[in-house]
Amino acid sequence: MAATDSELRASSKTLLVARTPGKPANLEQIVRWLLLFAGGIMMVAPIAFMISTSLKWPHEIYNLALIPDEPHLENYTYVLEDGRFYAWFINSMIIATITTVSNVLFDSLVGYTLCKFRFPGRYIVFIAILSTLMIPTEMLVIPWYLMSQAFGWLDSYWGIMFPGLMTAFGTFLMKQFFETVPDDFIEAARIDGLNELQIWWTVAMPLVRPALAALAIFVFLGNWTAFIWPLIVTNSTEMYTLPVGLSSFSDEADVQWELIMTGAAISTIPTLIVFLIFQRFIIRGVVMAGLKG
């Protein structure tokens, strides 16, 4: 028993000695959490400031206190009772939804074609599509406007949507994800008698759901927050999108920041809903990518 006790004491001392050098690891973990916490504050601070400003009276706008002295909901009542806000909201919802669906369908179809079909010039086509990413959007505004004017698309849904119905980034993203779909699955589906559209829709598309979810989020957010092109192509107040409409709360004499922040706070709700719907697909894709690695 004495030998056993001495062995236990020796082993316990060994464990204590072994744990002592573990302090740098704990310090590293603390620093890591502090950095993450600081990054989280930087991300949340603008949202908190937006909500705080939406609860302030006009004379409190330039008070940097996060908690208003007299918080109220009059700004939300004013914005929601303004009939224009609903029109802007519906315009943005229609444009963002249709554009997102169009990108998910057509970008995935083009990406699948460039990935799984062997035809002359497909690399040239792919490079030509990617080359458009190097063109700044500001340089395309004038050609887009002239095209809209020529076809009579000014001040219409189609005029706002047509530049974003398909994107080079979405095509590239989907092509890269379709590369992970085994060719054996495609060949097996062909042997079973499925045509190419059926293979794309029933075999390939379910295997790239994480990419589809990521693409849907990017496209929806991009079109929901778009400002420059909708501002240029629309003339009537009824066709304004939400960002353009909110800018009308400011003029040369005064900027109604409380109303702008209120509208911005309300406009974040659809984006949060879209993210909550599709985030599980993105997380699943990251996990699957880690397992494959």
C-alpha positions in Angstrom: 0.0 0.0 0.0 2.9 2.4 0.9 4.4 1.8 -2.6 1.0 2.5 -4.1 0.6 5.7 -2.1 4.0 6.9 -3.1 3.2 6.1 -6.7 0.0 8.1 -6.5 1.8 11.1 -5.0 4.4 10.9 -7.7 1.8 10.7 -10.4 -0.1 13.7 -8.9 3.1 15.8 -8.8 3.7 14.8 -12.4 0.3 16.0 -13.4 0.7 19.3 -11.5 4.0 19.9 -13.2 2.5 19.0 -16.6 -0.3 21.4 -16.1 1.8 24.4 -15.0 3.1 25.2 -18.5 -0.5 25.3 -19.7 -0.8 29.0 -18.6 0.3 30.4 -21.9 -2.4 28.4 -23.6 -5.0 29.9 -21.2 -3.7 33.4 -21.9 -3.9 32.8 -25.6 -7.5 31.7 -25.2 -8.3 34.8 -23.2 -6.7 37.1 -25.8 -8.6 35.3 -28.5 -12.0 35.7 -26.7 -11.2 39.4 -26.1 -10.5 40.0 -29.7 -13.7 38.2 -30.7 -15.6 40.2 -28.1 -14.1 43.5 -29.5 -15.0 42.4 -33.0 -18.5 41.6 -32.0 -18.9 45.0 -30.4 -17.7 46.7 -33.6 -20.3 44.8 -35.6 -23.2 45.4 -33.2 -22.4 49.0 -32.3 -23.8 50.5 -35.6 -27.0 48.4 -35.2 -27.4 49.5 -31.6 -26.8 53.2 -32.6 -29.4 52.9 -35.4 -32.0 51.5 -33.0 -31.1 54.1 -30.4 -31.4 57.0 -32.9 -34.8 55.6 -34.1 -36.1 56.1 -30.5 -34.9 59.7 -30.1 -36.6 63.0 -30.5 -35.1 65.3 -33.2 -33.4 67.5 -30.5 -31.6 64.4 -29.1 -30.1 63.2 -32.4 -26.6 64.6 -31.8 -26.6 63.3 -28.2 -24.2 60.3 -28.5 -25.7 58.6 -25.5 -26.8 55.1 -26.5 -29.9 55.1 -24.3 -32.2 58.0 -25.1 -33.3 60.4 -22.4 -36.9 60.1 -23.5 -37.3 56.9 -25.6 -40.5 56.8 -27.7 -42.1 55.0 -30.7 -43.4 58.1 -32.5 -40.9 57.7 -35.3 -42.0 54.2 -36.0 -45.7 55.3 -36.0 -44.9 58.2 -38.4 -42.9 56.0 -40.8 -45.5 53.1 -40.8 -48.4 55.5 -41.3 -46.6 57.0 -44.3 -48.1 55.3 -47.4 -45.0 55.8 -49.4 -43.0 53.6 -47.0 -45.2 50.5 -47.9 -44.8 51.2 -51.6 -41.0 51.4 -51.2 -41.0 48.3 -49.1 -43.0 46.3 -51.6 -40.9 47.5 -54.5 -37.7 46.4 -52.8 -39.3 43.1 -51.8 -40.4 42.3 -55.4 -37.1 43.3 -56.9 -34.9 41.5 -54.4 -37.1 38.3 -54.5 -37.3 38.1 -58.3 -33.6 38.8 -58.8 -32.6 36.2 -56.2 -34.7 33.5 -57.8 -33.3 34.4 -61.2 -29.7 34.2 -60.0 -30.3 30.9 -58.2 -31.8 29.4 -61.3 -29.7 30.8 -64.2 -26.4 31.2 -62.4 -26.6 27.5 -61.3 -27.7 26.5 -64.8 -24.8 28.2 -66.5 -22.3 27.0 -63.8 -23.5 23.4 -64.3 -23.2 23.7 -68.0 -19.6 25.1 -67.8 -18.7 22.4 -65.3 -20.2 19.2 -66.6 -20.3 19.7 -70.3 -17.3 19.4 -72.6 -17.6 21.7 -75.6 -15.2 23.8 -77.6 -14.6 27.3 -76.2 -16.1 26.7 -72.8 -12.9 28.0 -71.0 -13.1 31.1 -73.2 -16.7 31.6 -72.2 -15.8 31.1 -68.5 -12.9 33.6 -68.7 -15.1 36.1 -70.5 -17.7 35.8 -67.8 -15.0 36.3 -65.0 -13.5 39.3 -66.8 -16.7 41.2 -66.2 -15.9 41.2 -62.5 -13.0 43.5 -63.2 -15.3 46.2 -64.6 -16.4 48.7 -61.9 -20.1 49.1 -61.6 -19.9 52.8 -62.0 -18.6 52.3 -65.6 -21.6 50.2 -66.5 -24.2 52.7 -65.3 -24.2 54.7 -68.5 -24.6 51.7 -70.8 -27.3 50.3 -68.6 -29.2 53.7 -68.7 -28.9 54.0 -72.4 -30.2 50.4 -72.8 -33.1 51.1 -70.4 -34.0 54.2 -72.3 -33.8 52.5 -75.7 -36.1 49.7 -74.6 -38.5 51.8 -72.6 -37.5 50.3 -69.2 -37.0 53.6 -67.3 -39.0 53.9 -64.1 -40.0 50.3 -64.2 -39.3 47.1 -62.3 -37.7 45.6 -65.3 -35.3 48.6 -65.6 -34.2 48.2 -62.0 -33.8 44.4 -62.1 -32.3 43.6 -65.5 -28.6 44.4 -64.6 -28.7 41.9 -61.7 -30.8 39.0 -63.0 -27.6 37.1 -63.7 -24.1 37.7 -62.1 -20.6 36.6 -63.0 -19.9 36.0 -59.3 -22.9 33.7 -59.0 -21.8 31.7 -62.1 -18.3 31.4 -60.7 -19.5 30.3 -57.3 -21.9 27.7 -58.7 -19.3 26.3 -61.1 -16.8 25.8 -58.3 -19.4 24.0 -56.2 -20.6 21.8 -59.1 -17.0 20.6 -59.4 -17.5 18.7 -56.1 -20.5 16.8 -57.6 -19.1 13.4 -58.7 -19.4 12.7 -62.4 -20.4 9.1 -61.6 -23.7 10.5 -60.2 -24.3 12.4 -63.5 -23.5 9.3 -65.6 -25.7 7.1 -63.5 -28.6 9.5 -63.9 -28.1 9.5 -67.7 -28.1 5.7 -67.8 -31.4 5.8 -65.9 -32.8 7.9 -68.7 -33.0 11.3 -67.2 -32.5 14.3 -69.5 -30.0 17.0 -68.7 -32.5 19.4 -67.2 -33.8 16.6 -64.9 -30.2 15.7 -63.9 -29.4 19.3 -63.1 -32.6 19.8 -61.1 -32.9 16.5 -59.3 -29.3 15.3 -58.9 -26.9 18.2 -59.0 -28.9 21.0 -57.3 -29.6 19.1 -54.1 -25.9 18.5 -53.7 -25.0 22.2 -53.8 -27.6 23.6 -51.4 -24.9 25.4 -49.3 -23.8 27.3 -52.4 -27.4 28.1 -53.4 -28.1 29.4 -49.9 -24.9 31.6 -49.9 -25.8 32.9 -53.4 -29.4 33.6 -52.3 -28.2 35.6 -49.3 -25.6 37.6 -51.2 -28.0 38.5 -54.1 -30.9 39.3 -51.8 -28.8 41.6 -49.6 -27.2 43.2 -52.6 -30.5 44.1 -54.3 -32.2 45.0 -51.0 -29.6 47.6 -50.2 -28.9 48.8 -53.8 -29.0 52.6 -54.0 -27.1 54.0 -57.0 -28.8 52.2 -59.9 -32.4 52.4 -58.6 -31.8 56.1 -57.9 -30.7 56.7 -61.5 -33.3 54.6 -63.3 -36.4 55.7 -61.4 -38.2 59.0 -61.8 -41.4 58.7 -59.8 -41.7 58.4 -56.1 -43.9 55.4 -56.4 -41.1 53.4 -58.0 -38.5 54.2 -55.4 -36.9 51.3 -53.6 -36.5 51.4 -49.9 -32.9 52.9 -49.7 -33.8 55.5 -52.3 -37.1 56.3 -50.6 -35.4 56.7 -47.2 -33.0 59.2 -48.7 -36.0 61.5 -49.4 -36.3 62.1 -45.7 -33.4 64.5 -46.1 -33.1 67.7 -48.1 -30.8 70.7 -48.3 -32.3 72.3 -45.2 -32.6 69.4 -42.8 -31.8 65.7 -42.5 -34.4 63.8 -40.5 -31.9 61.2 -39.1 -34.5 59.8 -36.7 -36.8 58.9 -39.6 -34.0 57.5 -41.7 -32.8 55.3 -38.8 -36.3 54.2 -38.1 -36.8 53.1 -41.7 -33.4 51.4 -41.8 -34.3 49.5 -38.6 -37.5 48.2 -40.1 -35.8 47.4 -43.4 -33.3 45.0 -41.6 -36.1 42.6 -40.7 -36.4 40.9 -44.1 -32.6 40.5 -44.3 -32.6 38.8 -40.9 -35.4 36.5 -41.9 -33.5 35.5 -45.1 -30.3 34.8 -43.2 -32.1 32.8 -40.5 -33.8 30.7 -43.2 -30.6 29.9 -45.1 -27.9 29.9 -42.4 -28.4 26.2 -41.6 -27.5 25.3 -45.2 -24.3 27.4 -45.0 -23.3 25.8 -41.7 -24.0 22.4 -43.1 -21.8 23.2 -46.1 -19.0 24.3 -43.9 -19.2 21.1 -41.8 -19.3 19.0 -45.0 -16.3 20.8 -46.4 -14.4 20.2 -43.2 -15.2 16.5 -43.3 -14.1 16.3 -46.9 -10.8 18.1 -46.1 
